Amino acid sequence: MEVNKARLFIYVTLVLLSMKFQSAITSENETDRLSLLAFRNEVTEDPFGALSAWNDSLHYCNWTGITCSSSQHPSRVTIMDLSAKSLVGSISPHIGNITFLETLDLHQNSFNGKIPQEIGHLSGLRFLDLSANSLEGEVPNNLTSFTKLEAFSLSMNQLVGRIPTELGSVSELAVLQLSGNYLVGTIPLSLSNLSFLTALAIGFNNLNGNIPSTLGHLSKLEYFQISYNNLSGSIPSQLFNISSIYYFAVADNQLHGTIRPDIGITLPNLQTFSIASNRFYAELPSSLSNLSRLSAMDVSDNQFTGDVPPNLGRLQGLTLLNLAKNQLGTGDAENLSFFDSLSNCSHLETLALSNNNLTGQLPEYIGNLSTKLAVFNMGANQIFGEIPSGIGNLVNLNRLSFEDNGFTGSIPVSIGELPNLVRLAMSGNQLSGLIPSNICNNTQLEMIHFGKNRLQGEIPPSLGNCRSLQDLSLSQNQLRGTIPKQVMSLSSLSVLDLSANLMSGYFPYEESILDS
């Protein structure tokens, strides 16, 4: 009998404990459900109906964007992904009660207001993305509880204030994205403690001060984006020792100094190198030609001097090369020899060399450049001689700019055979002869600038075939005859400059669309 009583006592105790445990689970699960409903109540617009099924007709684990744990903690919300749903409203502070949440992704919506401090209660969070919203206020500084956080993105919002130094305590952080806000102050030294960091994107803010040299401690860094700030000083040499970096962008700051000569050796994985619109000077390192994985290099709008590195053709994956607005070129008539090497860059799409001191005659093998070339800009240099007819081989050209040089001879007829040309600029040269009658074989042309040359003859009526033409400048030439009615009838034309020529006759006003 005593044994039976003991067994009964143990059984009742176990049942009561089980009921208490189940009650606790139910209470915790109810907290998740109520917190989700509180979140829904703060959403004022839901154009795609993403939250329309957030009601008792479905278990909350089956609601759109919600994933629950199925193992150790059943029916606890672990993932909340409502990205790109065009939701409008504020983020409810009750979100901090969903304590098992590991992923919170609300990017690409229109949430406004402040980021609730209660998010700091989510100690199990691994992924937090609130980017591309309209969030205001400061970046929360109660981040020390994020002991598991690996990715933190608040880019493209309207956040103000400083980057919290507490971010340096989020020890597991691999991705930090705060670009596109209104953040001020300096880059916190504490970020150098993030030993697992692979991506740092804090560009497009109002940050100032120097780049901390201790960022060179981030040995796993691959993506470094601090462009469009007010940063000053030089690039710390230590950053060039992080061999894992493939994306390096510091453009549009107030940085100065030289580029480390051995960059082509110390950054072997570099794919994008953007340092435009700063105050860098001296010669471009010849070791750049060792960057075999480089696809985009933009060093424009600086103070670089000397020759263009002659072996850039070794960069066979190069798609963009922008050297514009520097002081490249030594006055040597042979300093265009780099074009021979560039013909090996078979993927090149953009080549910008304008506003330098480049001198010489374009070689005929210019036509051997990549057939993928879409933008070719050599304006404002000291190029002379005739424009090679081989230019017509560049069949994907979209923009061709040779203005403000010393080109002579006639405009190559082969330019009229470029089927994708949209903008053509050759003003400010010494070109002579006739305007090619086939120039508008390509009806996509939107801009033709032939002003300030020595062109002769009449304006060809065939210019009327440019059905998309918006801007036509033929001023300061030696053109004669009358204005073709075919040109005046172009409905797309908004700018027409024929001034300072030798033209006669009357202005066909009644046929012109310009008066509209």
C-alpha positions in Angstrom: 0.0 0.0 0.0 2.8 2.4 0.9 4.5 1.6 -2.4 1.3 2.4 -4.3 0.9 5.7 -2.5 4.5 6.6 -3.3 3.9 5.8 -6.9 0.7 7.8 -7.0 2.5 10.8 -5.4 5.3 10.7 -8.0 2.8 10.4 -10.8 0.7 13.4 -9.6 3.9 15.4 -9.1 5.0 14.6 -12.6 1.6 15.5 -14.1 1.6 18.8 -12.2 5.2 19.7 -13.3 4.2 18.8 -16.9 1.1 21.0 -16.7 3.2 23.8 -15.2 5.8 23.4 -18.0 3.2 23.3 -20.7 1.6 26.4 -19.2 4.9 28.2 -19.3 5.4 27.2 -22.9 1.9 28.3 -23.8 2.5 31.6 -22.0 5.8 32.2 -23.9 4.2 31.2 -27.2 1.3 33.6 -26.5 3.9 36.3 -26.0 5.2 35.7 -29.5 1.7 35.8 -31.0 0.7 39.0 -29.2 4.0 40.7 -30.1 3.4 39.9 -33.7 -0.1 41.3 -33.5 1.3 44.4 -31.9 3.8 44.7 -34.8 0.9 44.4 -37.3 -1.1 47.1 -35.5 1.7 49.6 -36.1 1.6 49.0 -39.9 -0.5 51.6 -41.5 -0.2 50.5 -45.2 0.1 47.0 -46.6 -0.4 47.3 -50.3 0.5 43.7 -51.1 -1.6 42.2 -48.3 1.5 40.6 -46.7 -0.1 40.7 -43.2 -3.7 40.0 -44.3 -3.5 36.5 -43.0 -2.1 37.5 -39.6 -5.1 36.4 -37.6 -6.5 33.5 -35.7 -7.5 31.6 -38.8 -3.9 30.4 -39.0 -1.4 29.5 -36.4 1.1 32.3 -36.2 3.9 30.0 -37.2 2.2 29.9 -40.6 1.9 33.6 -41.1 3.6 35.3 -44.0 7.3 35.9 -43.2 7.3 33.9 -40.0 9.3 30.8 -39.3 9.2 29.0 -36.0 11.6 26.5 -34.3 10.5 22.9 -34.7 13.0 21.3 -32.3 14.3 22.5 -28.9 11.8 25.3 -28.5 8.7 24.4 -30.5 6.4 27.2 -31.8 8.9 30.0 -30.9 9.5 32.5 -33.6 13.0 32.4 -34.9 12.8 34.2 -38.3 10.8 37.3 -39.2 11.3 38.2 -42.9 9.1 40.8 -44.3 11.6 42.3 -46.7 10.4 44.2 -49.8 6.7 44.2 -48.9 6.3 48.0 -49.2 5.0 48.1 -45.6 4.4 51.6 -44.1 4.4 52.4 -40.4 6.6 52.2 -37.4 8.4 49.3 -35.8 6.6 48.2 -32.6 8.7 48.1 -29.4 6.9 44.8 -28.7 9.3 43.2 -31.2 11.8 43.0 -28.4 9.6 40.4 -26.7 10.1 37.8 -29.4 13.1 36.5 -27.5 14.1 33.6 -29.6 14.3 35.7 -32.8 17.5 34.9 -34.8 16.7 36.7 -38.0 14.9 40.1 -38.4 14.7 41.3 -42.0 12.5 44.3 -42.7 14.7 45.8 -45.5 13.2 47.6 -48.4 10.0 48.9 -46.9 8.8 52.3 -45.7 9.1 52.0 -41.9 9.5 55.4 -40.2 10.1 56.7 -36.7 12.9 55.6 -34.4 14.4 52.1 -34.1 13.0 50.8 -30.8 15.5 50.3 -28.1 13.8 47.1 -27.2 15.5 45.5 -30.2 18.5 45.3 -27.9 16.7 42.7 -25.8 17.0 40.2 -28.7 20.2 38.5 -27.4 19.9 35.6 -29.8 19.7 37.7 -32.9 22.2 36.7 -35.7 20.9 38.7 -38.6 19.4 42.2 -38.4 18.5 44.1 -41.6 16.5 47.3 -41.5 18.0 48.9 -44.5 16.2 50.9 -47.2 13.5 52.3 -45.0 12.8 55.8 -43.6 14.0 55.3 -40.1 15.0 58.3 -38.1 16.9 59.0 -34.8 20.2 57.5 -33.8 21.6 54.0 -34.1 20.7 52.2 -30.8 23.7 52.0 -28.4 22.4 49.1 -26.3 24.1 46.6 -28.5 26.3 44.8 -26.0 23.7 42.0 -25.6 24.1 41.1 -29.3 26.6 38.4 -28.5 25.6 36.3 -31.5 24.9 39.0 -34.1 26.7 38.4 -37.4 25.1 40.9 -39.8 23.9 44.4 -38.9 22.5 46.6 -41.7 20.8 50.0 -41.3 21.9 51.4 -44.7 19.7 53.9 -46.7 17.7 55.4 -43.9 17.6 58.8 -42.3 19.6 58.1 -39.2 21.6 60.8 -37.4 24.2 61.0 -34.7 27.4 59.1 -34.3 28.4 55.5 -35.0 28.1 53.9 -31.5 31.4 52.8 -30.0 29.4 49.9 -28.5 29.4 48.2 -31.9 33.0 47.2 -31.2 31.7 44.9 -28.6 29.6 42.8 -31.0 32.3 40.3 -31.2 30.8 37.9 -33.8 29.9 40.7 -36.3 30.9 39.9 -39.8 28.9 42.5 -41.8 28.3 46.1 -40.8 26.4 48.3 -43.1 25.4 51.9 -42.2 25.8 53.6 -45.6 23.4 56.2 -46.9 22.4 58.0 -43.7 23.3 61.3 -42.0 25.8 60.0 -39.5 28.5 62.3 -38.2 31.7 62.2 -36.2 34.7 60.0 -36.6 35.1 56.3 -37.3 35.1 54.6 -33.9 38.5 53.0 -33.0 36.5 50.2 -31.4 35.5 48.8 -34.8 39.1 47.6 -35.0 38.1 45.0 -32.4 35.7 43.2 -34.8 38.1 40.4 -35.7 35.5 38.5 -37.8 34.4 41.5 -39.8 34.4 40.8 -43.6 32.3 43.8 -44.8 32.4 47.4 -43.6 30.1 49.8 -45.4 29.8 53.3 -43.9 29.9 55.4 -47.0 27.4 58.2 -48.0 27.3 59.8 -44.6 28.9 62.9 -43.1 31.8 61.3 -41.3 35.0 63.2 -40.7 38.5 62.8 -39.3 41.1 60.3 -40.3 40.8 56.6 -41.3 42.0 54.8 -38.1 45.2 52.9 -38.8 44.0 50.2 -36.5 41.4 49.1 -39.1 44.4 47.3 -40.5 43.8 44.7 -37.7 40.7 43.5 -39.6 42.5 40.6 -41.2 39.3 39.0 -42.6 38.0 42.2 -44.3 36.9 41.8 -47.9 34.5 44.7 -48.6 35.6 48.2 -47.5 33.3 51.1 -48.5 33.7 54.6 -46.9 33.1 56.8 -50.0 31.2 60.0 -50.0 32.1 61.3 -46.5 34.3 64.2 -45.3 37.3 62.0 -44.3 40.7 63.5 -44.4 44.3 62.4 -44.1 45.9 59.6 -46.0 45.0 55.9 -46.4 46.7 54.0 -43.6 49.4 51.8 -45.1 48.1 49.0 -42.8 44.9 48.7 -44.9 47.0 47.6 -47.9 48.2 44.6 -46.0 44.7 43.0 -45.8 45.1 40.6 -48.7 41.5 39.4 -48.5 40.1 42.8 -49.7 38.3 42.6 -53.0 36.3 45.8 -52.9 38.1 49.1 -51.9 36.1 52.3 -52.2 37.2 55.6 -50.6 35.9 58.0 -53.3 34.6 61.5 -52.7 36.4 62.4 -49.5 39.3 64.8 -48.8 42.0 62.2 -48.7 45.5 62.9 -49.9 48.9 61.3 -50.3 50.2 58.6 -52.6 49.1 55.1 -53.3 51.3 52.4 -51.9 53.6 51.3 -54.7 53.2 47.5 -54.0 49.4 47.6 -54.0 49.4 45.1 -56.9 51.2 42.6 -54.7 49.6 43.2 -51.3 46.0 43.2 -52.5 45.9 40.2 -54.9 42.2 39.7 -54.7 41.2 43.3 -55.6 38.3 43.5 -58.0 37.0 47.1 -57.5 39.4 50.0 -56.7 37.6 53.4 -56.4 39.5 56.4 -55.0 38.0 59.1 -57.2 37.5 62.8 -56.2 40.2 63.1 -53.6 43.6 64.7 -53.6 45.9 61.8 -54.3 49.1 62.7 -56.2 52.3 61.3 -57.7 52.4 58.5 -60.3 50.0 55.6 -60.6 51.9 52.5 -59.3 53.0 50.2 -62.1 52.2 47.3 -59.8 48.5 47.9 -60.6 49.0 45.8 -63.6 49.5 42.7 -61.3 45.9 42.9 -60.1 44.7 40.1 -62.3 41.2 40.0 -60.8 40.5 43.8 -61.2 37.3 44.6 -63.0 36.8 48.3 -62.1 39.4 51.0 -61.4 38.3 54.6 -60.9 41.0 57.1 -59.9 39.5 60.1 -61.6 39.5 63.7 -60.3 42.7 63.5 -58.4 46.2 64.9 -59.1 48.0 62.0 -60.5 50.9 62.7 -62.9 53.2 60.8 -65.2 52.4 58.2 -67.8 49.5 55.9 -67.8 50.9 52.5 -66.7 51.9 50.7 -69.9 50.9 47.2 -68.9 47.3 47.7 -67.9 46.4 45.3 -70.7 47.4 42.5 -68.3 44.1 43.2 -66.5 42.1 41.1 -68.8 38.9 41.2 -66.7 38.8 45.0 -66.6 35.4 46.5 -67.5 35.8 50.0 -66.2 38.9 52.2 -66.4 38.4 55.9 -65.3 41.6 58.0 -65.3 39.8 61.3 -66.1 40.5 64.7 -64.5 44.1 64.2 -63.5 47.4 65.5 -64.8 48.5 62.3 -66.7 50.7 62.8 -69.6 54.3 64.1 -69.9 54.0 65.9 -73.2 55.8 63.1 -74.9 54.3 62.4 -78.3 54.5 58.7 -77.5 52.5 58.7 -74.3 49.5 57.1 -76.0 51.3 53.8 -76.4 49.3 52.3 -73.6 46.4 51.8 -76.0 48.3 48.9 -77.6 48.2 47.1 -74.2 44.6 48.0 -73.5 43.5 46.1 -76.7 44.0 43.0 -74.6 41.2 44.1 -72.2 38.5 42.3 -74.1 35.8 43.0 -71.5 36.4 46.7 -71.3 33.1 48.7 -71.3 34.1 52.2 -70.1 37.3 54.0 -70.9 37.5 57.6 -69.5 40.7 59.6 -70.1 39.4 63.1 -70.4 40.9 66.2 -68.8 44.5 65.2 -68.7 47.7 66.2 -70.5 47.8 63.3 -72.9 49.6 64.1 -76.1 50.0 62.4 -79.4 48.1 60.9 -82.3 45.5 58.2 -81.9 46.9 54.9 -83.4 44.9 53.1 -86.0 44.7 50.1 -83.7 42.3 52.0 -81.5 39.8 49.9 -83.4 41.2 46.9 -81.7 39.9 47.9 -78.3 37.1 45.8 -76.8 34.0 45.4 -78.9 32.1 45.7 -75.6 33.3 49.3 -75.2 30.3 51.5 -74.6 31.8 54.7 -73.2 35.0 56.2 -74.7 35.9 59.7 -73.4 39.2 61.4 -74.4 38.0 65.0 -74.3 40.1 67.9 -73.1 43.6 66.5 -73.9 46.2 67.4 -76.5 45.5 64.7 -79.1 46.2 65.7 -82.7 46.1 64.2 -86.1 43.2 62.4 -87.8 40.6 60.3 -86.0 41.3 56.7 -87.1 38.6 55.1 -89.2 39.0 52.0 -87.1 36.8 53.7 -84.5 33.9 52.2 -86.5 34.9 48.8 -85.2 33.7 49.6 -81.7 30.2 48.6 -82.5 28.8 48.9 -79.0 29.8 52.5 -78.5 27.1 54.4 -76.7 29.0 57.6 -75.9 32.0 58.9 -77.9 33.6 62.1 -76.6 36.7 63.6 -78.3 35.9 67.3 -77.8 38.5 70.0 -77.0 41.6 68.4 -78.5 43.5 69.2 -81.7 42.0 66.6 -84.1 42.3 67.5 -87.8 41.0 66.0 -91.0 37.5 64.9 -91.6 35.0 63.1 -89.4 35.3 59.4 -90.3 32.4 58.1 -92.2 32.7 54.9 -90.1 31.2 56.7 -87.2 27.9 56.6 -89.0 28.1 52.9 -88.9 28.0 52.7 -85.1 24.6 51.2 -84.4 24.3 52.0 -80.7 25.7 55.5 -80.5 23.6 57.9 -78.4 26.0 60.8 -77.6 28.7 62.1 -80.0 30.9 65.0 -78.9 33.7 66.4 -81.2 33.5 70.1 -80.5 36.6 72.2 -80.0 38.9 70.6 -82.6 40.2 71.5 -86.1 38.0 69.1 -88.0 37.3 70.1 -91.6 35.4 68.7 -94.6 31.7 67.8 -94.7 29.4 66.4 -92.1 29.0 62.8 -93.0 25.6 62.2 -94.6 25.4 58.8 -92.9 25.8 60.2 -89.4 22.2 59.4 -88.7 22.1 55.9 -90.0 21.8 55.2 -86.3 18.4 56.7 -85.4 19.2 56.4 -81.6 21.5 59.5 -81.5 20.3 62.0 -78.9 23.3 64.5 -79.0 25.6 65.7 -81.7 28.2 68.3 -80.8 30.4 69.4 -83.8 30.8 73.0 -82.8 34.0 75.0 -82.8 35.6 73.2 -85.8 36.2 74.1 -89.5 33.5 72.0 -91.0 32.3 73.1 -94.5 29.5 72.5 -96.9 25.8 72.3 -96.0 24.0 70.6 -93.2 22.9 67.3 -94.6 19.1 66.8 -94.7 19.8 63.2 -93.6 20.2 64.6 -90.0 16.4 64.5 -90.0 16.8 60.7 -89.7 17.9 61.1 -86.1 14.4 60.7 -84.7 15.7 60.8 -81.1 17.9 63.9 -81.5 17.6 66.3 -78.6 20.7 68.4 -78.8 22.4 69.5 -82.1 25.3 72.0 -81.9 27.1 73.0 -85.1 28.1 76.5 -84.1 31.4 78.2 -85.0 32.1 76.4 -88.3 32.1 77.4 -91.9 28.7 75.8 -92.9 26.8 77.3 -95.7 23.3 77.0 -97.2 20.0 76.9 -95.5 18.6 75.0 -92.5 17.1 71.7 -93.8 13.4 71.4 -93.1 14.0 67.8 -92.1 16.0 69.0 -89.2 13.5 71.6 -88.1 10.7 69.0 -88.1 12.4 66.8 -85.5 9.9 66.6 -82.7 12.5 65.5 -80.2 14.9 68.4 -80.7 15.1 70.8 -77.8 18.6 72.5 -78.3 19.8 73.8 -81.7 22.9 75.9 -82.0 23.9 77.0 -85.5 25.5 80.3 -84.6 28.6 81.8 -86.1 28.4 80.0 -89.5 28.0 81.3 -93.1 24.5 80.2 -93.5 21.9 82.1 -95.6 18.2 82.0 -96.3 15.4 82.2 -93.8 14.6 80.4 -90.6 11.8 78.0 -91.3 9.8 79.1 -88.3 6.5 77.8 -89.4 8.0 74.3 -89.8 9.9 74.4 -86.6 9.0 72.5 -83.5 11.3 74.6 -81.3 8.7 77.3 -80.8 6.7 74.8 -78.8 
